[in-house]
């Protein structure tokens, strides 16, 4: 009997010991997988804006605080990195890139900044060495020359540069080359491409091709072409599209550029094949940045049928938003304005509506209740986020009409309607932003690029409403920053966030003009700018609850820089040649270091 009682007592004591040990174990802090300490941490979290160290467990931030309290979470297997005073911010989130277009830069020749014989020959030589035997396509020559010649009339008293095949035939040899000027007003073919197309040196013009000739009558290779896309295969010796292997390599190249720039999330507008590649990279564990993917707005019915709506997917790869276009771009004088462009000698060009929105140039009332508005209303009703490219002041005015129509049809809701680019507002429309829940999806480097010729295009008075970030914010819209990487047909836009921050803070070109900034009252602080490029872009995609600030419990998406942007001057970030002088030391996505300098 005594033996049995002892067994019961021993069992009870063992149970109590187990419970005590469990309670003790559960009271011990979770050891961190990664600790960053001795840093200058700008969290973008108003509750705790500054810190010295961050602890990460798994994919999430475990602790943000002082060095000692974070280092107390070090375990046996914790990786500890001494940042030695480096500057830490939430991972940059780019609100607007065209990934597939950027990938094509790996495959196409890029000539936007070329308008001299020597530069043309050098760029072609560089391309041929990198990709021997690859047919040469792409181009974009003359985009930056237009500003040197004058935005209103590049063919005025100064003659625009045009390529000549004698400059590069020896370099390209039998490799065909067929490229376009930035505005597609001219095309160019080398001798190998002309031979593919059956065009002799003394060929006559046709209905489809008007040749440029030198003083001796020789065809230079430059030409005006009708239906150029249908003729491309003929010049290049067959249909030229990258296969899956090549697109995989192109995708990896752009992902490398993105992580090296400290970007941990990007919001993309690309084709379906690019989306498939993102999923392949994700399955292999090779997707090194988070993707928020947008289809064209016309695909909303298919998305609804498949059950794809806002926040569909995972934090690594999301769908659920669509993008439409209402007008053109400033670079080609296609952005839609209430009044004609000042630079238009006929004083009739106000820009244009894009095909899905077009009803007739002057029938705005009909436009507002037309098919595009109906698509927006129906997509919004299906809980699909709507984002629309709108640049000119009338385009933005019409978009505000459309948002009001959406609200009337579907009721007030947290829809975070995104005005993509939102470049030029009319004074009459600024106050309409308040209460509409608008997100201004802006790309500040557009400002540094466009200010050189903006006043020539639309005059100084209208330019007061251009890239008016401070006013947009003060009137009630949320600012979200990005790059528009790799650019338009008229401009190159780098992925590196430092360009956006520099533009927003200085409102100057990288060459430091104009001194003090273009309409300097619209300058933002560096703190406001970092917030727009982190929290603002997370808010824009309904993901501010999981990323965008360095807050305990959020995803451990972190960027570490070698310069404290809060203490250094903007001129220390970018030199006068346009080269970034701020180095990314670490890019961390979900607690994983995807880039280390």
Residue, then its C-alpha position, 0 to 999 in steps of 0.5 A: x500500500x505504501x509503495x503504491x502511495x509513493x508511486x502516486x506521489x512521484x508521478x504527481x511530482x514529475x507532472x508538477x516538474x514537467x508543468x514548471x519546466x513548460x511554463x519556464x520554457x514558454x516564458x523564455x523569449x523566442x531566439x532570433x534567426x537574424x539580428x541587425x544591431x548598431x544601426x540607425x533604424x528609421x522605422x516609418x512607424x510613428x509609434x516608434x520611429x527610431x531604433x538601433x537594432x532589429x531581431x527577425x524570427x522566420x519571416x517576421x520582425x520579432x523585436x525593434x529597439x535598443x541594441x541590448x534588448x535586441x541582442x538579448x534575443x540571440x540564440x545559439x544559431x542566430x546570425x548577428x550582423x553588426x551594421x556599424x552605423x548603417x542606415x536601415x529603412x523598411x524595404x522599398x516598395x516600387x508602386x509601378x514597374x513594367x517588368x517584361x519591358x525591363x527584361x527586354x532591355x536584356x535582349x533589345x538595344x537601348x538608344x534613347x540617349x544616343x544622337x551622335x555618330x560615335x555614340x551610336x557606333x559604340x553602343x552597337x559595338x557593345x551590344x554585338x560583343x555581349x550578344x553575338x549573332x543575336x538580331x538587333x531590335x529595340x532602339x529609341x534613339x533621339x528621345x533625349x535629343x528632343x529636349x536639346x533641340x526644343x520640345x515644340x519643334x525638333x525639326x526647326x532650325x536644328x537638324x535632328x540626328x539620324x543613323x546611317x548604316x555606314x556607321x555600323x555595317x562593319x560592326x554588325x556584319x551579317x547580323x540584321x538590325x531593325x530599330x525604331x526612333x523613340x516616337x516611331x516616326x523613323x526606323x532604321x535597318x542595316x545592310x544585312x536587314x535590308x538584304x533580308x527584306x530584298x531592298x537594294x541600295x538603289x531601291x525606290x520608295x514604296x507605299x509602305x517605305x519612304x527611304x532617307x538618302x544621303x546627298x549622293x542618293x544612297x539609302x542610309x538605312x533610315x526610313x519612314x515605315x507604314x505597318x512596321x510591326x508586320x515588316x519586322x520579321x522580314x527585316x530580321x529574317x524571321x519572327x524574333x521572340x525570346x523563347x522560355x529559356x531566354x525569358x527565364x534569363x531575362x527575368x533573373x537579370x531584372x530580379x538581380x537589378x531589383x534586389x541590388x537597388x534595395x527594392x523588396x516589393x514591386x507592383x507590376x504591369x506585364x504580360x501573362x507569360x511574365x506572370x507564369x515565370x514569376x510563379x516558376x521562380x516562386x516554386x523554385x524559391x528564386x523569387x527575390x522580391x514580392x510581386x503585386x501583379x496587375x492585368x489590363x482592366x479589360x480582363x476583369x470579367x475573367x478575373x471575376x470568373x476565376x475568383x481573383x479579387x483584391x489580395x488574391x494570392x500570398x504576400x509573395x505573389x498577389x493578384x487582384x488589381x487591374x490597370x486602365x489607361x485614359x490618356x497618353x504621356x507628356x513625352x509625346x504630347x499625348x496627355x489630355x488637357x483642358x486646353x491645347x498644348x502651348x507648344x502646338x503651333x496649331x493650338x488645337x492639340x489637347x492630347x488624346x483619349x486612349x481607345x477604351x475611353x474614347x467616345x469623341x474628343x469633346x463629349x465629356x459627359x458621354x465619356x463619363x458614363x461610357x464603357x470605361x466607366x462601366x468597366x470600372x464600376x463592375x470591377x469595383x463591385x467584384x472587389x477588384x482594385x481599379x488603377x488608371x493611368x491619368x496624366x493630363x489635367x482633363x484626364x485627371x478631372x474625368x477620373x475624379x468624375x469616374x470615382x464619384x460614379x463608382x461611389x454612387x453605383x457601389x457605395x462608399x468603401x475603402x477602395x483606394x482608387x489609384x490615379x496612376x502617374x497623376x502628373x498635372x492637376x488643374x487648380x479646380x480639381x485639387x479640392x475634389x481629392x478630399x474624401x474620395x480615398x484616392x491614392x496618387x501613384x506617382x513616380x517622382x523621377x518623372x519630375x526631374x526628367x520632364x521639368x526641362x521642357x514642361x513649361x515649354x509644353x504647357x506653360x508656367x501657369x499650368x506647370x504649377x499643378x505638375x507633380x504637386x506632391x505636397x498639394x496632393x497630399x495636403x488635399x487628402x490623397x495618399x502618396x505612393x512612390x515608384x519608378x515606372x522602370x524601365x521607362x517610356x518611349x521617351x525616357x529612361x526611369x531607373x529602378x533605384x529608389x534614390x532617384x525618386x527620393x532625390x527628385x521629391x526632396x530637391x525638385x531638381x534635375x540630377x544636374x542641379x537645375x534649377x537651383x532651389x528646385x522647380x516650384x520649390x513649395x511642392x518639395x517634400x521632406x526626406x522622411x515624407x518621401x521614404x514613407x511614400x516609397x515604403x508605407x505609401x506603396x504598401x497602403x496602395x496595395x492594401x498591404x500596409x498591415x503586413x509591410x511598409x514599416x519596421x514594426x514587430x509582427x510585420x514581414x521582415x522586409x528590410x533595406x540597409x544603406x551605407x548613408x544616413x538619408x536623414x543626415x546627409x544632403x541630396x547632393x551626396x546621394x547622386x552626382x552630377x552625372x546621374x550616378x547614385x552614390x548611396x550603396x545598398x549593403x543588404x536587401x532582406x525579404x521575409x528575413x532572408x538576405x537576398x542581396x549583400x554588397 
